[in-house]
Amino acid sequence: MITREFDRAAPLGFLLALGAAAIAAAGQDDPASVAVLPPEPPWSGRSRSLAVAADDPWATPCERSGFRATPSYDETFVWLRRLVDAAPELRLLSLGRSAEGRDLWMVVASKEMAFTPRALRESGKALLFAHAGIHAGEIDGKDAGLMLLRDLTVRGTKRDLLERANLLFIPILNVDGHERVSAFSRMNQRGPERAGWRTNARNLNLNRDFAKLDTAEVRAVVGVLDRWAPDLYVDLHVTDGTDHQYDVTFGDNGGSGWSPAIHRWIADRLTPALAADLEAMGHTPGPLEVANPIDPLDLSRGIRAWVAGPRYSTSYGDSRHVPSLLLEMHSLKSYDRRVLGTYVFLESLLRRLGEGVETLRAAVAADRGRRPEVVALDFGTSPGEAADRDSVGAATDTMEFKAVESRIEDSEISGSKRIVFTGQQRILTVPVFRFAATVTARRPRAYWIPAAWSDVIERLAVHGIAMERLTQSRELEVSMFRTTDATLAAQPFEGHVPVSAGFEVETRRERFASGSVRISTDQPLGELAMLLLEPASPDSFFRWGFFLEILQRTEYAEAYVMEPTAERMLDADPKLAEAFARRLREDPEFAGSPEQRLQWFYRQTPFFDPRWRLYPIAREE
């Protein structure tokens, strides 16, 4: 029984120290003895044969530890440089540096030693791009990738994969977070013994940065997508959440996203082949949505098949028509099982991509050639979902869910209910709620961005979005948005203060100075431009808080001037006088506020700022 209640006002540092002292007093310096995880069933898949003996000259640091440990940044690249020196098919390239000055290394694997974007394109072979450690505590992909690179080259057991496909691989994307290493990095994960942190050195989550591009790490990834033009892009993760039987879950952004032809290729051709390859090696593959139950305490309520926005890696890929997959290994499975499952996944991707790249490229061409008149900006399972998370509309279909049996108990800790997983396998049939577009926008001919907003223009250029820059001023008729209200978030999020607002549309004659840019939507990245520039888009620069300046009023009217001016206005305009009297009758708060009454008159004058709350990016219809 719990008999002691902590003081809610106690400083956080005191509570953290108290908890650490309690763990130390109990002799619990091992994460396994602190975090109580659900039971893990035994596993012995065929993929165990992929690992070499710990004393093999080319054993990776992870294999040498018996899959208990993952190497540090320095240890990783000491081993990798030795491999690259021994394998002419490999080249190690720096894509830039992190905030703490670490190189962001990418390995290029090519049988023909095609180590530039041009050379890879001219080879005609399929090109796979994968990165690991975007969340540095989820580092399975790094250790799997090192094993695969070795087997593609010096060991030679997978050399045939390079006959049809080339590989770009970033072993550690979040290099600074990787070095914030601890035995207590992820409480709900089995291994490795010590791992890095979720966010980077500035506490930014790299997998929320693909739209706004604040970080050097994500800018490096976007540069690879833009300049190296991979045929398939893969982000390697480890998921948390509910317990289940699946050890490997993967998928794309779904059929409601921005690349329907690519989605059909992934769903019809790639996914079944990947699943078969994983099952043949002793793994249990499943779709991404198994990690998104509507109610973790009651799986019978179903799961959500989420469509994400372009702040996320593979959703960003979808928005720019790059075939993209998210891999989520299951955190409650053992580290060796997760690393080996990631290896099988990458091996299968190289093989299947090499066999079917021509049909995939046809799907990519179809999506990049589309110019839909209406573009989805946001998604949900029902129109009311944002206000009521229990309002999920009607289920789209059902699926067999490979669950782990659980029971519900009363909790003395939380005062609510808790779920206890027994480890016993169970098959459930559950409803699936698939996302569809809930916010859309009509495609304009182009967007116009004034030269003053150079930071936004610069980020659009990093995305690779084509633009025309004015060398002299130009005036034209455009549509523009004015906020009817605007609310700043109560807490910052990912280094920004998000903004929500309503809008009214105005037709205006605008002058754009030299240095302003015009962004046509008649380009392959036209949908991405809309997602970044339409203010109603959840990942627009407006919503991320790049235009806070427009919400501030900078000119005012003194009461001693406004009072006689208002009297003159009333005498000169009977309709204005009638509107003022009606407002006084219908709005008691207005009637009782001298400031609101004077402001009402000020807004009727030509002295009032006509650009207040005017979103400066214009639409050319």
C-alpha positions as CSV (number, residue, x, y, z in Angstrom):
1,M,0.0,0.0,0.0
2,I,1.2,3.5,-0.8
3,T,1.2,5.5,2.4
4,R,3.3,8.6,1.6
5,E,2.2,11.4,-0.7
6,F,4.8,13.7,-2.3
7,D,4.4,17.4,-2.0
8,R,3.1,18.5,-5.4
9,A,4.9,21.8,-5.0
10,A,8.3,20.1,-4.4
11,P,11.0,21.3,-6.8
12,L,11.6,18.9,-9.7
13,G,15.3,18.6,-8.9
14,F,14.5,17.5,-5.3
15,L,12.1,14.8,-6.6
16,L,14.6,13.5,-9.1
17,A,17.4,13.3,-6.5
18,L,15.0,11.6,-4.1
19,G,14.1,9.0,-6.8
20,A,17.8,8.4,-7.7
21,A,18.6,8.0,-4.0
22,A,15.9,5.5,-3.5
23,I,17.2,3.4,-6.5
24,A,20.8,3.6,-5.2
25,A,19.7,2.6,-1.6
26,A,18.1,-0.5,-3.1
27,G,21.2,-1.4,-5.0
28,Q,19.5,-1.0,-8.3
29,D,22.0,0.4,-10.6
30,D,21.0,-1.9,-13.5
31,P,18.2,-0.6,-15.7
32,A,16.7,-4.1,-15.9
33,S,16.2,-4.0,-12.1
34,V,14.6,-0.5,-12.2
35,A,12.2,-0.6,-15.1
36,V,9.7,-3.5,-14.9
37,L,9.0,-4.7,-18.4
38,P,6.4,-7.2,-19.5
39,P,7.6,-10.8,-19.9
40,E,9.4,-11.6,-23.2
41,P,8.7,-15.0,-24.9
42,P,11.8,-16.9,-26.1
43,W,12.8,-16.4,-29.7
44,S,15.3,-18.2,-32.0
45,G,14.8,-17.0,-35.6
46,R,16.8,-18.1,-38.6
47,S,18.2,-14.6,-38.8
48,R,20.6,-15.5,-35.9
49,S,22.7,-17.1,-38.7
50,L,23.5,-13.7,-40.0
51,A,25.7,-12.8,-37.0
52,V,29.4,-13.8,-37.0
53,A,31.3,-15.1,-34.0
54,A,32.6,-12.5,-31.5
55,D,36.2,-13.4,-32.4
56,D,35.7,-13.0,-36.2
57,P,38.1,-10.4,-37.5
58,W,35.2,-8.5,-39.1
59,A,32.8,-8.8,-36.1
60,T,31.1,-5.5,-35.5
61,P,31.4,-4.0,-32.0
62,C,27.8,-5.0,-31.3
63,E,28.5,-8.6,-32.3
64,R,31.7,-8.7,-30.2
65,S,29.5,-7.8,-27.2
66,G,27.0,-10.5,-27.9
67,F,24.5,-7.9,-28.9
68,R,24.5,-6.4,-25.4
69,A,26.2,-3.1,-26.4
70,T,26.2,-0.6,-29.2
71,P,29.5,1.3,-30.0
72,S,30.1,5.0,-29.3
73,Y,30.4,7.5,-32.2
74,D,34.2,7.2,-32.2
75,E,34.1,3.4,-32.0
76,T,31.6,3.2,-34.8
77,F,33.6,5.2,-37.2
78,V,37.0,3.7,-36.3
79,W,35.5,0.3,-37.3
80,L,33.8,1.8,-40.3
81,R,36.9,3.5,-41.6
82,R,38.8,0.2,-41.3
83,L,36.0,-1.4,-43.4
84,V,36.0,1.3,-46.0
85,D,39.8,1.1,-46.3
86,A,39.4,-2.6,-47.0
87,A,36.4,-2.4,-49.4
88,P,36.8,-0.4,-52.6
89,E,33.0,-0.5,-53.1
90,L,32.6,1.8,-50.1
91,R,33.1,5.6,-49.6
92,L,32.6,7.6,-46.5
93,L,31.4,11.2,-47.0
94,S,30.7,14.0,-44.6
95,L,27.3,15.8,-45.1
96,G,28.2,18.5,-42.7
97,R,28.5,19.0,-39.0
98,S,26.2,18.9,-36.0
99,A,25.7,21.7,-33.5
100,E,28.5,20.2,-31.3
101,G,30.8,19.9,-34.3
102,R,30.6,16.2,-35.1
103,D,30.7,15.0,-38.8
104,L,27.4,13.6,-40.2
105,W,28.9,10.7,-42.1
106,M,27.2,8.9,-44.9
107,V,28.4,5.6,-46.5
108,V,28.0,5.1,-50.3
109,A,28.1,1.5,-51.4
110,S,28.5,0.8,-55.1
111,K,30.0,-2.1,-57.0
112,E,31.1,0.3,-59.8
113,M,32.5,2.8,-57.2
114,A,30.0,5.4,-58.3
115,F,30.4,7.8,-55.4
116,T,28.7,11.0,-56.7
117,P,25.0,11.7,-57.4
118,R,25.8,11.9,-61.2
119,A,27.7,8.7,-61.3
120,L,24.9,6.8,-59.4
121,R,22.3,8.1,-61.8
122,E,24.4,7.1,-64.8
123,S,24.7,3.6,-63.4
124,G,21.0,3.1,-63.9
125,K,20.8,1.0,-60.8
126,A,18.3,1.3,-58.0
127,L,19.4,3.5,-55.1
128,L,18.3,2.9,-51.5
129,F,18.8,5.6,-48.9
130,A,18.5,4.7,-45.2
131,H,19.4,6.4,-42.0
132,A,19.6,5.2,-38.4
133,G,19.5,7.0,-35.1
134,I,17.3,9.9,-35.9
135,H,16.3,9.2,-32.3
136,A,19.7,8.1,-30.9
137,G,18.3,5.8,-28.2
138,E,16.7,3.8,-31.1
139,I,20.0,2.7,-32.6
140,D,19.2,-0.8,-34.0
141,G,19.6,0.4,-37.5
142,K,23.2,1.4,-37.0
143,D,24.4,-2.0,-35.8
144,A,22.3,-3.8,-38.5
145,G,23.7,-1.5,-41.2
146,L,27.4,-2.1,-40.2
147,M,26.8,-5.9,-40.4
148,L,25.2,-5.5,-43.8
149,L,27.9,-3.3,-45.2
150,R,30.5,-5.8,-44.2
151,D,28.5,-8.7,-45.8
152,L,28.1,-6.7,-49.0
153,T,31.9,-6.3,-49.3
154,V,34.7,-7.9,-47.3
155,R,32.8,-11.0,-46.1
156,G,31.0,-11.3,-49.5
157,T,27.9,-13.2,-48.3
158,K,25.5,-10.6,-49.7
159,R,27.7,-9.2,-52.5
160,D,25.1,-10.1,-55.1
161,L,22.8,-7.3,-53.7
162,L,25.2,-4.7,-55.2
163,E,24.7,-6.2,-58.7
164,R,21.3,-4.4,-59.0
165,A,21.2,-1.8,-56.3
166,N,23.4,0.9,-54.7
167,L,23.1,2.0,-51.1
168,L,23.4,5.3,-49.2
169,F,23.5,4.8,-45.4
170,I,23.8,7.2,-42.5
171,P,24.7,5.1,-39.5
172,I,24.0,7.8,-36.9
173,L,21.9,10.9,-37.8
174,N,21.5,12.4,-34.3
175,V,25.2,12.3,-33.6
176,D,25.1,14.6,-30.6
177,G,22.2,12.9,-29.0
178,H,24.0,9.6,-29.6
179,E,26.8,10.8,-27.3
180,R,24.5,11.7,-24.5
181,V,24.8,8.1,-23.6
182,S,23.3,6.4,-20.5
183,A,22.1,3.1,-19.1
184,F,18.8,4.9,-18.5
185,S,18.1,6.3,-21.9
186,R,14.8,4.5,-22.7
187,M,12.8,3.0,-19.8
188,N,10.5,0.9,-22.0
189,Q,13.2,-0.7,-24.2
190,R,15.2,-4.0,-24.0
191,G,18.8,-3.1,-24.8
192,P,21.3,-2.1,-25.7
193,E,23.0,-1.7,-22.2
194,R,23.7,2.0,-22.9
195,A,22.2,4.2,-25.6
196,G,21.9,7.8,-26.6
197,W,19.1,10.4,-26.2
198,R,16.0,11.1,-28.3
199,T,16.8,14.7,-29.1
200,N,19.8,16.5,-30.3
201,A,22.2,18.9,-28.5
202,R,19.6,21.7,-28.6
203,N,16.8,19.4,-27.4
204,L,15.2,19.3,-30.8
205,N,13.5,16.2,-32.1
206,L,14.9,15.7,-35.6
207,N,11.8,13.8,-36.7
208,R,9.7,16.9,-36.2
209,D,12.0,19.1,-38.2
210,F,11.5,18.1,-41.9
211,A,9.1,21.0,-42.6
212,K,10.8,23.9,-40.7
213,L,14.4,22.8,-41.2
214,D,16.0,24.2,-38.0
215,T,18.7,21.5,-37.7
216,A,21.8,20.7,-39.6
217,E,21.1,17.0,-39.4
218,V,17.7,17.2,-41.1
219,R,19.0,19.7,-43.7
220,A,21.6,17.1,-44.5
221,V,18.9,14.4,-45.1
222,V,16.9,16.8,-47.3
223,G,20.0,17.5,-49.3
224,V,20.5,13.8,-49.9
225,L,16.8,13.5,-51.1
226,D,17.2,16.5,-53.3
227,R,20.6,16.0,-54.8
228,W,21.2,12.2,-54.7
229,A,17.6,11.4,-55.8
230,P,17.2,7.9,-54.1
231,D,14.6,5.5,-55.5
232,L,13.5,4.6,-51.9
233,Y,14.0,6.3,-48.6
234,V,13.9,4.5,-45.2
235,D,13.9,5.8,-41.7
236,L,14.9,3.2,-39.1
237,H,13.3,3.5,-35.6
238,V,12.2,1.6,-32.5
239,T,8.6,2.0,-31.4
240,D,7.2,2.0,-27.9
241,G,3.6,1.8,-26.7
242,T,1.5,-1.3,-26.3
243,D,2.9,-4.9,-26.1
244,H,2.1,-7.2,-29.1
245,Q,3.6,-10.1,-31.0
246,Y,5.1,-8.1,-33.9
247,D,8.8,-7.4,-33.8
248,V,9.0,-5.6,-37.1
249,T,6.4,-3.1,-38.2
250,F,6.7,-0.9,-41.2
251,G,4.7,1.2,-43.8
252,D,4.4,4.3,-45.8
253,N,2.1,7.4,-45.3
254,G,-1.0,5.6,-46.5
255,G,-3.3,5.9,-49.5
256,S,-4.7,9.2,-48.3
257,G,-1.4,11.0,-48.7
258,W,0.2,12.9,-51.6
259,S,1.7,10.1,-53.7
260,P,-1.1,7.6,-54.6
261,A,0.8,5.7,-57.3
262,I,3.8,5.3,-55.1
263,H,1.5,4.0,-52.3
264,R,0.0,1.5,-54.5
265,W,3.4,0.1,-55.5
266,I,4.5,-0.1,-51.9
267,A,1.2,-1.7,-50.8
268,D,0.8,-4.2,-53.7
269,R,4.4,-5.1,-54.6
270,L,6.8,-4.2,-51.9
271,T,5.0,-4.9,-48.6
272,P,4.0,-8.5,-49.3
273,A,7.6,-9.3,-50.5
274,L,9.1,-7.7,-47.4
275,A,6.7,-9.5,-45.1
276,A,7.5,-12.9,-46.7
277,D,11.3,-12.3,-46.4
278,L,11.0,-11.4,-42.7
279,E,8.7,-14.3,-41.9
280,A,11.1,-16.7,-43.6
281,M,13.9,-15.5,-41.3
282,G,11.8,-16.0,-38.2
283,H,10.4,-12.5,-37.6
284,T,6.8,-11.4,-37.2
285,P,6.1,-8.4,-39.4
286,G,3.0,-6.1,-39.2
287,P,1.7,-2.7,-40.2
288,L,2.6,0.5,-38.5
289,E,-0.9,1.1,-37.1
290,V,-0.6,-1.7,-34.5
291,A,1.2,0.9,-32.4
292,N,-1.7,3.3,-32.4
293,P,-4.6,1.7,-30.4
294,I,-7.5,4.0,-29.8
295,D,-7.6,2.8,-26.2
296,P,-4.6,0.8,-24.9
297,L,-6.8,-0.6,-22.1
298,D,-9.3,-1.9,-24.6
299,L,-7.9,-3.1,-28.0
300,S,-11.4,-4.1,-29.1
301,R,-12.1,-0.4,-29.8
302,G,-9.6,-0.6,-32.7
303,I,-6.6,1.1,-34.1
304,R,-5.9,4.2,-36.1
305,A,-4.1,4.0,-39.5
306,W,-2.5,7.5,-39.2
307,V,-1.6,9.8,-42.0
308,A,1.2,12.1,-40.8
309,G,2.3,15.6,-41.9
310,P,5.6,16.6,-43.5
311,R,7.3,17.4,-40.2
312,Y,7.9,13.7,-40.0
313,S,10.6,12.0,-42.2
314,T,8.7,9.5,-44.3
315,S,5.6,11.8,-44.5
316,Y,7.9,14.5,-45.8
317,G,9.2,12.0,-48.4
318,D,5.5,11.3,-49.4
319,S,4.9,15.1,-49.8
320,R,7.8,15.4,-52.3
321,H,6.9,12.1,-54.1
322,V,9.9,10.1,-52.8
323,P,9.0,6.5,-52.0
324,S,9.4,6.4,-48.3
325,L,9.1,3.8,-45.5
326,L,9.2,4.0,-41.8
327,L,10.5,1.0,-39.9
328,E,9.6,0.5,-36.3
329,M,11.2,-2.4,-34.4
330,H,9.4,-3.3,-31.2
331,S,11.1,-1.9,-28.1
332,L,10.0,-4.8,-25.9
333,K,11.8,-7.4,-28.0
334,S,15.4,-8.3,-27.3
335,Y,18.2,-6.2,-28.9
336,D,19.7,-9.0,-30.9
337,R,16.2,-9.8,-32.4
338,R,15.7,-6.2,-33.3
339,V,19.1,-5.7,-34.9
340,L,18.8,-8.9,-36.9
341,G,15.2,-8.0,-38.0
342,T,16.5,-4.6,-39.2
343,Y,19.3,-6.4,-41.1
344,V,16.7,-8.7,-42.9
345,F,14.5,-5.7,-43.7
346,L,17.4,-3.8,-45.3
347,E,18.7,-6.8,-47.2
348,S,15.2,-7.5,-48.5
349,L,14.7,-3.9,-49.6
350,L,17.9,-3.9,-51.6
351,R,16.9,-7.1,-53.3
352,R,13.3,-6.2,-54.0
353,L,14.2,-2.7,-55.1
354,G,16.8,-4.0,-57.5
355,E,14.2,-6.3,-59.0
356,G,11.4,-3.8,-59.4
357,V,12.9,-0.4,-59.7
358,E,11.6,0.3,-63.2
359,T,7.9,0.0,-62.1
360,L,8.6,2.0,-59.1
361,R,10.2,4.8,-61.2
362,A,7.0,4.8,-63.3
363,A,4.9,5.3,-60.2
364,V,7.2,8.1,-59.1
365,A,6.9,9.8,-62.5
366,A,3.1,9.5,-62.3
367,D,2.9,11.2,-58.9
368,R,5.4,13.9,-59.8
369,G,3.4,14.7,-62.9
370,R,0.1,15.0,-61.1
371,R,-1.3,18.5,-60.5
372,P,-4.4,17.9,-58.3
373,E,-6.7,20.9,-58.1
374,V,-7.4,20.3,-54.4
375,V,-4.6,19.3,-52.0
376,A,-5.0,17.8,-48.6
377,L,-3.5,19.8,-45.8
378,D,-4.6,17.8,-42.7
379,F,-6.0,14.4,-41.9
380,G,-8.2,12.7,-39.3
381,T,-10.6,9.8,-38.9
382,S,-13.5,12.2,-38.4
383,P,-14.2,15.9,-38.6
384,G,-14.6,16.1,-34.8
385,E,-11.4,14.3,-33.9
386,A,-9.3,17.3,-33.1
387,A,-11.8,18.4,-30.5
388,D,-12.8,15.0,-29.2
389,R,-10.2,12.2,-29.5
390,D,-13.0,9.6,-28.8
391,S,-14.9,10.7,-31.9
392,V,-13.4,8.4,-34.5
393,G,-16.3,8.1,-37.0
394,A,-16.9,4.7,-38.6
395,A,-14.3,2.0,-38.9
396,T,-13.0,1.5,-42.5
397,D,-12.3,-2.2,-42.2
398,T,-10.9,-4.8,-39.7
399,M,-7.7,-6.7,-39.2
400,E,-6.3,-9.7,-37.4
401,F,-4.2,-8.3,-34.6
402,K,-1.5,-10.5,-33.1
403,A,-1.9,-9.3,-29.6
404,V,-0.4,-10.2,-26.2
405,E,-2.9,-11.2,-23.6
406,S,-3.5,-8.6,-20.9
407,R,-5.6,-7.9,-17.9
408,I,-6.9,-4.7,-16.3
409,E,-6.3,-3.9,-12.7
410,D,-7.0,-1.1,-10.3
411,S,-3.9,1.0,-9.7
412,E,-3.0,2.5,-6.3
413,I,-0.3,4.5,-8.0
414,S,-2.4,6.4,-10.5
415,G,-5.8,6.0,-8.9
416,S,-7.1,4.7,-12.2
417,K,-6.7,1.5,-14.2
418,R,-3.5,-0.1,-15.4
419,I,-2.8,-2.8,-18.0
420,V,-0.7,-5.9,-17.2
421,F,0.6,-8.0,-20.1
422,T,0.9,-11.7,-19.4
423,G,3.2,-12.6,-22.3
424,Q,0.6,-15.1,-23.7
425,Q,-0.2,-14.8,-27.4
426,R,-3.7,-14.0,-28.6
427,I,-5.3,-13.2,-31.9
428,L,-8.0,-10.4,-32.0
429,T,-10.1,-9.1,-34.8
430,V,-10.2,-5.3,-34.4
431,P,-11.7,-2.4,-36.3
432,V,-9.3,-0.1,-38.3
433,F,-10.0,3.6,-38.6
434,R,-8.2,5.1,-41.6
435,F,-7.4,8.8,-41.9
436,A,-8.8,10.9,-44.7
437,A,-8.4,14.6,-45.6
438,T,-10.1,17.0,-43.1
439,V,-8.5,20.3,-44.3
440,T,-7.9,21.0,-48.0
441,A,-6.9,23.9,-50.2
442,R,-7.4,24.8,-53.8
443,R,-4.2,24.8,-55.8
444,P,-3.1,28.4,-56.8
445,R,-1.1,29.1,-59.9
446,A,1.8,30.4,-57.7
447,Y,2.8,32.0,-54.4
448,W,4.5,35.3,-54.0
449,I,6.8,35.9,-51.0
450,P,8.1,39.4,-50.2
451,A,11.9,39.8,-50.1
452,A,11.6,40.8,-46.4
453,W,10.9,37.2,-45.4
454,S,14.3,36.0,-46.4
455,D,14.4,33.2,-43.7
456,V,11.4,31.6,-45.2
457,I,12.7,32.0,-48.8
458,E,16.0,30.4,-47.7
459,R,14.3,27.4,-46.1
460,L,12.2,26.8,-49.3
461,A,15.4,26.8,-51.3
462,V,16.9,24.2,-49.0
463,H,13.9,22.0,-49.7
464,G,14.8,22.2,-53.4
465,I,11.6,24.1,-54.3
466,A,12.0,25.9,-57.6
467,M,11.5,29.7,-57.5
468,E,11.8,32.8,-59.6
469,R,13.5,35.8,-58.0
470,L,12.5,39.3,-59.1
471,T,15.2,41.6,-60.2
472,Q,12.9,44.6,-60.2
473,S,9.6,45.4,-58.4
474,R,6.3,44.1,-59.8
475,E,2.7,44.9,-58.9
476,L,-0.2,42.5,-59.5
477,E,-3.6,41.4,-58.2
478,V,-3.4,38.5,-55.7
479,S,-5.4,36.8,-52.9
480,M,-4.2,37.2,-49.4
481,F,-5.2,35.9,-45.9
482,R,-5.9,38.1,-42.9
483,T,-6.2,36.5,-39.5
484,T,-9.6,37.0,-37.8
485,D,-8.0,35.8,-34.6
486,A,-4.7,34.3,-33.6
487,T,-3.7,32.3,-30.5
488,L,-0.2,31.5,-29.4
489,A,0.4,28.1,-27.9
490,A,0.8,28.1,-24.1
491,Q,4.0,26.1,-24.3
492,P,6.9,26.2,-26.9
493,F,7.2,23.1,-29.1
494,E,10.4,22.1,-30.9
495,G,12.0,25.5,-30.5
496,H,8.9,27.5,-31.7
497,V,5.7,29.0,-30.4
498,P,3.0,27.5,-32.6
499,V,0.2,29.7,-33.8
500,S,-3.5,28.9,-34.5
501,A,-5.8,31.3,-36.3
502,G,-8.8,31.8,-38.4
503,F,-8.6,33.6,-41.7
504,E,-10.5,35.8,-44.2
505,V,-9.5,36.0,-47.8
506,E,-9.0,39.4,-49.5
507,T,-8.3,40.3,-53.1
508,R,-5.6,43.0,-53.2
509,R,-3.3,44.9,-55.5
510,E,0.2,44.2,-54.1
511,R,3.6,45.4,-55.0
512,F,6.5,43.0,-54.6
513,A,10.0,44.5,-54.3
514,S,13.1,43.3,-56.0
515,G,14.3,40.2,-54.3
516,S,10.8,38.8,-53.8
517,V,10.2,35.3,-55.2
518,R,7.4,33.7,-57.2
519,I,6.9,29.9,-56.5
520,S,4.9,28.2,-59.2
521,T,2.9,25.2,-58.1
522,D,3.4,23.6,-61.5
523,Q,6.4,21.7,-60.4
524,P,7.0,18.3,-58.7
525,L,7.3,19.9,-55.3
526,G,4.2,22.0,-55.8
527,E,2.3,20.1,-53.1
528,L,5.2,20.5,-50.6
529,A,5.1,24.3,-51.3
530,M,1.4,24.3,-50.5
531,L,1.9,22.4,-47.2
532,L,4.6,24.9,-46.2
533,L,2.8,28.1,-47.3
534,E,-0.9,27.6,-46.9
535,P,-1.5,29.0,-43.4
536,A,-4.1,26.4,-42.5
537,S,-1.6,23.6,-43.0
538,P,-0.4,22.2,-39.6
539,D,3.2,22.3,-40.9
540,S,3.1,25.7,-42.6
541,F,5.6,28.3,-41.7
542,F,2.8,30.4,-40.3
543,R,1.7,27.7,-37.9
544,W,5.3,27.1,-36.8
545,G,5.5,30.8,-35.8
546,F,7.7,32.3,-38.5
547,F,5.3,35.2,-38.9
548,L,4.7,36.4,-35.3
549,E,5.6,39.9,-36.4
550,I,2.3,40.4,-38.3
551,L,0.3,39.9,-35.1
552,Q,1.8,43.0,-33.4
553,R,0.3,46.4,-33.8
554,T,2.9,49.2,-34.0
555,E,0.9,52.4,-34.5
556,Y,-1.8,53.8,-32.2
557,A,-4.2,56.7,-31.8
558,E,-4.2,58.9,-28.6
559,A,-7.6,59.5,-27.0
560,Y,-7.3,63.2,-27.1
561,V,-7.0,63.0,-30.9
562,M,-9.5,60.2,-31.4
563,E,-12.3,61.7,-29.4
564,P,-12.9,64.8,-31.6
565,T,-12.1,62.8,-34.7
566,A,-14.9,60.4,-33.8
567,E,-17.3,63.2,-33.2
568,R,-16.6,64.5,-36.7
569,M,-17.0,61.0,-38.2
570,L,-20.4,60.6,-36.6
571,D,-21.6,64.0,-37.9
572,A,-20.3,63.3,-41.4
573,D,-21.6,59.7,-41.8
574,P,-25.1,58.7,-40.7
575,K,-24.5,55.0,-41.6
576,L,-21.5,55.0,-39.3
577,A,-23.5,56.6,-36.6
578,E,-26.2,53.9,-37.0
579,A,-23.6,51.1,-36.8
580,F,-22.1,52.6,-33.7
581,A,-25.4,52.9,-31.9
582,R,-26.3,49.3,-32.9
583,R,-23.0,48.0,-31.5
584,L,-23.7,49.9,-28.2
585,R,-27.1,48.2,-27.9
586,E,-25.9,44.7,-28.8
587,D,-22.6,44.4,-27.1
588,P,-22.6,45.4,-23.4
589,E,-18.9,44.7,-23.0
590,F,-18.1,47.1,-25.9
591,A,-20.5,49.7,-24.5
592,G,-18.8,49.6,-21.2
593,S,-15.2,49.9,-22.5
594,P,-14.0,53.4,-23.5
595,E,-10.9,51.8,-25.1
596,Q,-12.9,49.4,-27.3
597,R,-15.2,52.3,-28.4
598,L,-12.3,54.5,-29.4
599,Q,-10.5,51.6,-31.1
600,W,-13.6,50.9,-33.1
601,F,-13.5,54.4,-34.5
602,Y,-9.7,54.2,-35.1
603,R,-10.2,51.1,-37.2
604,Q,-12.6,53.1,-39.5
605,T,-9.9,55.7,-40.3
606,P,-7.2,55.6,-43.0
607,F,-4.7,55.9,-40.2
608,F,-5.2,52.4,-39.0
609,D,-2.5,49.9,-40.2
610,P,-4.0,48.1,-43.2
611,R,-1.3,45.3,-42.9
612,W,-2.0,44.3,-39.3
613,R,-2.6,40.6,-39.2
614,L,-2.2,40.3,-43.0
615,Y,-0.3,37.1,-43.9
616,P,2.3,38.4,-46.3
617,I,2.5,35.5,-48.6
618,A,0.1,35.9,-51.5
619,R,-1.7,33.5,-53.8
620,E,-1.7,34.1,-57.6
621,E,-4.9,32.4,-58.6
